[in-house]
Amino acid sequence: MTAAVSTWQEAIDRKAQLLHQQIASMQRLVADAGGSDKTLQESCVPYYRLLNNIYEQDLPLARALDTSDLLLHLDGPGVQTIHPRLALVSGVLGDIRKQVGGMIKVVAGVIDEHLSLPKEIDLGLTSLATGSLYLGFSLPEPGHGQKFVSDDPLVRASREALHTVGSISSRLNTADAYEKIVHDFPDPMLRDAGLAAINQLAPSGRRGIESIELTVKNLPTPNWSTLTRETRHQVKAWLEKPILGQERVTFTGVAREIDLDARRIDLRQISEHQIGSIRCIYPETFDKASRDWLDATLKVSGRVETYRGKPRLMQIDEIQLKPNL
């Protein structure tokens, strides 16, 4: 994008204007030379082809870049068509809603543990463009007839959640990636939530999607990051044993959020320590029991990793379901 334009759409509009000018110049040249209509048509074919590409491909993408806080580019045999399967698109939309919405809730809990959040957090779909398939999303919107104030906690949490996902993604393909992520994201709760979201967003290959590129608006360097099946395997290995600390503690709290796929729960209303919440990882042996944990009181024990002197991430090895008072 040049300094003369402020948006991607303006840049594309400028390209289209230049092509129209070139077509007009070509028409004048052919007419002055006494050329036939056939000669005129043949001379302008390359310019019309470029215009078609601009209006069919470049312009929708430019609008997506201008209006999206999060933009995904999906590629693979399942989306290399102008009519991708509805099940594929709806599946990706569901993944985005779940993973980014869950990340927003984690960040919101850090900002204000008493913040009242909707049960489901929806992003806005700003664009859907082919080539192979681009999906653009905006930050959550307030309810009908409501307005966000500038420092609204949900807005802050949404921006920080997208920033975390985008920033971690940009470090995945660098040397010593995990060490850099740990260094740049010292809060283990946010780091684990971001990695868990990326793990679920990365393609498994089962839907016909081989790669997903993503970019997030307002990053210091908003470049594209690529997620592949290799990314999914890499991040999954990091998530299996993410605790860096050795301290062992026991907490009693209420399970407010649970991700059955990632085996993560957010424990709140903790009685033993002056902390608002802690993100917990439970082993596969609790898969069946975990379906009944939401809003239940749990007594959990395990190793923790701290941040600024407070436990933030726990690897559970013992869980006891307590009766709610």
C-alpha positions as CSV (number, residue, x, y, z in Angstrom):
1,M,0.0,0.0,0.0
2,T,1.4,3.4,-1.0
3,A,1.4,6.6,1.1
4,A,-1.1,8.1,-1.4
5,V,-3.9,5.8,-0.2
6,S,-5.2,5.0,3.3
7,T,-7.0,1.7,2.7
8,W,-6.5,-1.4,0.7
9,Q,-9.8,-0.7,-1.2
10,E,-8.5,2.7,-2.2
11,A,-5.3,1.1,-3.6
12,I,-7.4,-1.4,-5.6
13,D,-9.7,1.4,-6.8
14,R,-6.6,3.3,-8.0
15,K,-5.4,0.2,-9.9
16,A,-8.8,-0.1,-11.6
17,Q,-8.8,3.6,-12.5
18,L,-5.3,3.3,-14.1
19,L,-6.5,0.2,-16.1
20,H,-9.6,2.2,-17.4
21,Q,-7.3,5.0,-18.4
22,Q,-5.0,2.5,-20.3
23,I,-8.1,1.1,-22.0
24,A,-9.2,4.5,-23.1
25,S,-5.7,5.3,-24.4
26,M,-5.6,2.1,-26.3
27,Q,-9.0,2.9,-27.9
28,R,-7.7,6.3,-29.0
29,L,-4.6,4.8,-30.5
30,V,-6.5,2.1,-32.5
31,A,-9.1,4.7,-33.6
32,D,-6.3,7.1,-34.8
33,A,-4.6,4.3,-36.7
34,G,-7.9,3.4,-38.4
35,G,-8.0,0.0,-36.8
36,S,-11.1,-2.2,-36.9
37,D,-13.5,-3.1,-34.1
38,K,-11.9,-6.6,-34.0
39,T,-8.4,-5.0,-33.6
40,L,-9.7,-2.8,-30.8
41,Q,-11.3,-5.7,-29.0
42,E,-8.1,-7.8,-29.2
43,S,-5.9,-5.0,-28.1
44,C,-8.0,-4.4,-24.9
45,V,-8.4,-8.1,-23.9
46,P,-5.4,-8.1,-21.5
47,Y,-6.7,-5.0,-19.7
48,Y,-10.2,-6.4,-19.4
49,R,-8.8,-9.6,-18.0
50,L,-6.9,-7.7,-15.4
51,L,-10.0,-5.7,-14.5
52,N,-12.0,-8.9,-14.0
53,N,-9.3,-10.2,-11.6
54,I,-9.5,-7.0,-9.7
55,Y,-13.3,-7.0,-9.3
56,E,-13.6,-10.8,-8.6
57,Q,-10.6,-11.4,-6.4
58,D,-8.6,-8.3,-5.4
59,L,-11.5,-6.1,-4.4
60,P,-13.2,-8.6,-2.0
61,L,-9.8,-9.3,-0.4
62,A,-9.1,-5.6,0.0
63,R,-12.4,-5.0,1.7
64,A,-11.6,-8.0,4.0
65,L,-8.2,-6.5,4.9
66,D,-9.7,-3.1,5.6
67,T,-12.7,-4.3,7.8
68,S,-11.4,-7.4,9.6
69,D,-9.8,-7.5,13.0
70,L,-9.0,-11.2,12.3
71,L,-8.6,-12.5,8.7
72,L,-8.1,-16.1,7.7
73,H,-7.0,-17.5,4.4
74,L,-7.9,-21.2,4.0
75,D,-6.2,-23.3,1.3
76,G,-6.6,-27.0,0.3
77,P,-8.6,-29.2,-2.0
78,G,-11.8,-28.6,0.0
79,V,-11.7,-24.8,-0.7
80,Q,-10.2,-24.6,-4.1
81,T,-13.6,-23.9,-5.6
82,I,-15.9,-21.0,-5.9
83,H,-18.6,-23.1,-4.1
84,P,-17.0,-24.6,-1.0
85,R,-19.1,-27.0,1.0
86,L,-21.4,-25.4,3.5
87,A,-20.4,-28.0,6.2
88,L,-16.8,-27.1,5.7
89,V,-17.4,-23.3,6.1
90,S,-19.8,-23.8,9.0
91,G,-17.3,-26.1,10.7
92,V,-14.5,-23.4,10.5
93,L,-16.9,-20.7,11.7
94,G,-17.8,-22.9,14.7
95,D,-14.1,-23.4,15.5
96,I,-13.4,-19.7,15.3
97,R,-16.4,-18.9,17.5
98,K,-15.4,-21.5,20.1
99,Q,-11.6,-20.9,20.3
100,V,-11.5,-17.1,20.0
101,G,-14.6,-16.7,22.2
102,G,-13.0,-19.0,24.8
103,M,-9.7,-17.0,24.6
104,I,-11.7,-13.7,25.1
105,K,-13.3,-15.2,28.2
106,V,-9.9,-16.1,29.7
107,V,-8.5,-12.7,29.1
108,A,-11.7,-11.1,30.5
109,G,-11.3,-13.1,33.7
110,V,-7.8,-11.7,34.0
111,I,-9.0,-8.1,33.6
112,D,-12.0,-8.4,35.9
113,E,-12.9,-11.7,37.5
114,H,-16.4,-10.4,38.3
115,L,-17.1,-9.3,34.8
116,S,-20.5,-10.6,33.5
117,L,-20.0,-12.2,30.1
118,P,-22.5,-13.6,27.7
119,K,-22.7,-17.4,27.5
120,E,-21.5,-17.3,23.9
121,I,-19.3,-14.6,22.4
122,D,-19.9,-14.0,18.7
123,L,-17.5,-12.3,16.4
124,G,-18.9,-10.4,13.4
125,L,-18.4,-12.0,9.9
126,T,-17.0,-9.0,7.9
127,S,-16.2,-10.8,4.6
128,L,-16.2,-14.1,2.7
129,A,-14.1,-14.1,-0.4
130,T,-12.8,-16.8,-2.7
131,G,-9.2,-17.5,-3.7
132,S,-9.1,-20.1,-2.1
133,L,-11.3,-18.9,0.8
134,Y,-10.9,-15.8,2.9
135,L,-12.9,-15.3,6.1
136,G,-12.8,-12.0,7.9
137,F,-14.0,-11.3,11.5
138,S,-14.7,-8.3,13.6
139,L,-14.6,-7.9,17.4
140,P,-17.8,-8.7,19.3
141,E,-20.6,-6.2,19.1
142,P,-22.8,-5.1,22.0
143,G,-26.4,-6.1,22.2
144,H,-29.2,-4.5,20.2
145,G,-29.6,-0.8,21.3
146,Q,-26.4,-0.9,23.4
147,K,-23.1,0.8,22.9
148,F,-19.6,0.0,24.0
149,V,-17.7,2.6,25.9
150,S,-14.0,3.1,24.9
151,D,-12.6,1.2,27.9
152,D,-15.3,-1.6,27.9
153,P,-13.7,-4.7,29.5
154,L,-15.1,-7.0,26.7
155,V,-13.5,-4.8,24.1
156,R,-10.2,-4.8,25.9
157,A,-10.4,-8.6,26.4
158,S,-11.3,-9.2,22.7
159,R,-8.4,-7.1,21.4
160,E,-5.9,-8.7,23.8
161,A,-7.2,-12.2,22.9
162,L,-6.7,-11.5,19.2
163,H,-3.4,-9.9,19.9
164,T,-2.2,-13.0,21.8
165,V,-3.3,-15.5,19.1
166,G,-1.7,-13.4,16.4
167,S,1.5,-12.8,18.3
168,I,2.0,-16.4,19.3
169,S,1.2,-17.6,15.7
170,S,3.9,-15.2,14.3
171,R,6.5,-17.0,16.5
172,L,5.7,-20.6,15.6
173,N,8.0,-20.9,12.6
174,T,11.0,-19.3,14.2
175,A,14.1,-20.9,15.8
176,D,13.6,-21.8,19.4
177,A,9.9,-21.0,19.0
178,Y,8.6,-22.3,22.4
179,E,11.4,-20.6,24.3
180,K,10.5,-17.3,22.6
181,I,6.8,-17.8,23.4
182,V,7.5,-18.5,27.0
183,H,9.7,-15.4,27.2
184,D,7.3,-13.1,25.5
185,F,4.2,-14.5,27.2
186,P,5.3,-15.0,30.9
187,D,1.7,-15.3,32.1
188,P,1.2,-19.1,31.8
189,M,-2.6,-18.8,31.8
190,L,-2.7,-16.5,28.7
191,R,0.1,-18.4,27.0
192,D,-1.7,-21.8,27.5
193,A,-5.0,-20.4,26.3
194,G,-3.4,-18.9,23.2
195,L,-1.6,-22.1,22.3
196,A,-4.8,-24.2,22.9
197,A,-6.8,-21.9,20.6
198,I,-4.1,-22.1,17.9
199,N,-3.9,-25.9,18.2
200,Q,-7.6,-26.2,17.6
201,L,-7.6,-23.7,14.7
202,A,-4.7,-25.4,12.9
203,P,-6.0,-27.8,10.2
204,S,-6.2,-31.5,10.8
205,G,-6.4,-32.3,7.1
206,R,-9.7,-34.1,7.5
207,R,-11.9,-31.3,6.0
208,G,-9.8,-30.8,2.9
209,I,-8.0,-27.8,4.4
210,E,-4.2,-28.0,4.2
211,S,-3.2,-24.6,5.6
212,I,-4.7,-21.6,7.3
213,E,-3.0,-18.2,7.1
214,L,-4.1,-15.6,9.6
215,T,-3.4,-12.0,10.3
216,V,-4.6,-9.8,13.1
217,K,-5.1,-6.0,12.8
218,N,-3.2,-3.6,15.0
219,L,-0.2,-5.9,15.7
220,P,3.1,-4.1,15.7
221,T,4.0,-6.1,12.5
222,P,0.7,-7.5,11.1
223,N,2.2,-10.1,8.9
224,W,0.6,-13.4,7.8
225,S,1.2,-16.5,9.9
226,T,0.7,-20.0,8.5
227,L,-0.9,-22.9,10.5
228,T,-0.6,-26.4,9.1
229,R,-1.0,-30.0,10.3
230,E,2.6,-29.8,11.4
231,T,1.7,-26.8,13.5
232,R,-1.0,-28.7,15.1
233,H,1.3,-31.6,16.1
234,Q,4.0,-29.2,17.3
235,V,1.6,-27.1,19.5
236,K,-0.1,-30.2,20.8
237,A,3.2,-31.5,22.1
238,W,3.8,-28.2,24.0
239,L,0.3,-28.4,25.5
240,E,0.7,-31.9,26.9
241,K,3.2,-30.9,29.6
242,P,3.1,-27.1,29.8
243,I,3.8,-26.6,33.5
244,L,7.2,-25.1,34.2
245,G,6.9,-24.9,38.0
246,Q,7.4,-27.6,40.6
247,E,5.3,-26.2,43.5
248,R,2.4,-28.4,44.5
249,V,-0.9,-26.9,45.8
250,T,-4.5,-27.7,46.5
251,F,-7.4,-25.5,45.6
252,T,-11.2,-25.6,46.0
253,G,-13.2,-23.6,43.5
254,V,-16.1,-23.5,41.0
255,A,-15.6,-24.7,37.4
256,R,-16.9,-21.8,35.3
257,E,-15.5,-22.7,31.9
258,I,-14.5,-26.1,30.5
259,D,-13.0,-27.2,27.2
260,L,-13.5,-30.9,26.8
261,D,-11.3,-31.1,23.6
262,A,-8.3,-29.3,25.2
263,R,-9.0,-30.8,28.7
264,R,-8.9,-27.3,30.3
265,I,-11.1,-25.9,33.0
266,D,-11.1,-22.4,34.5
267,L,-11.5,-22.6,38.3
268,R,-12.9,-19.5,40.1
269,Q,-14.2,-18.5,43.5
270,I,-11.1,-20.1,45.0
271,S,-11.2,-20.2,48.8
272,E,-7.7,-21.1,49.9
273,H,-5.7,-18.4,48.2
274,Q,-6.3,-14.8,47.3
275,I,-6.5,-15.4,43.5
276,G,-9.4,-14.7,41.3
277,S,-9.1,-17.8,39.0
278,I,-6.7,-20.4,37.7
279,R,-6.6,-22.4,34.5
280,C,-6.3,-26.1,35.1
281,I,-5.3,-29.0,32.9
282,Y,-6.7,-32.4,33.7
283,P,-5.5,-35.8,32.4
284,E,-7.3,-38.1,30.0
285,T,-8.5,-40.4,32.8
286,F,-11.1,-37.7,33.8
287,D,-12.6,-37.4,30.3
288,K,-15.9,-39.0,31.3
289,A,-16.3,-37.3,34.7
290,S,-15.4,-33.9,33.3
291,R,-18.7,-33.7,31.4
292,D,-20.4,-33.0,34.8
293,W,-18.0,-30.4,36.1
294,L,-19.4,-27.2,34.7
295,D,-20.6,-25.0,37.6
296,A,-19.6,-27.7,40.1
297,T,-17.3,-27.2,43.1
298,L,-14.0,-29.0,42.7
299,K,-11.1,-29.7,45.0
300,V,-8.0,-30.1,42.9
301,S,-4.4,-30.8,43.6
302,G,-1.3,-30.6,41.3
303,R,1.7,-28.7,40.2
304,V,1.4,-25.0,39.4
305,E,3.2,-22.3,37.5
306,T,3.1,-18.8,38.9
307,Y,3.1,-15.3,37.5
308,R,3.9,-12.3,39.6
309,G,3.7,-14.5,42.7
310,K,0.3,-15.9,42.0
311,P,-0.6,-19.5,40.7
312,R,-1.9,-19.2,37.2
313,L,-1.7,-22.6,35.6
314,M,-2.2,-26.0,37.2
315,Q,-1.5,-29.6,36.1
316,I,-4.1,-31.5,38.0
317,D,-3.4,-35.1,39.2
318,E,-6.2,-35.3,41.8
319,I,-9.8,-34.1,41.6
320,Q,-12.6,-34.4,44.1
321,L,-16.2,-33.3,43.3
322,K,-17.6,-31.4,46.2
323,P,-21.3,-30.8,47.0
324,N,-22.4,-27.2,46.1
325,L,-23.4,-25.1,49.1
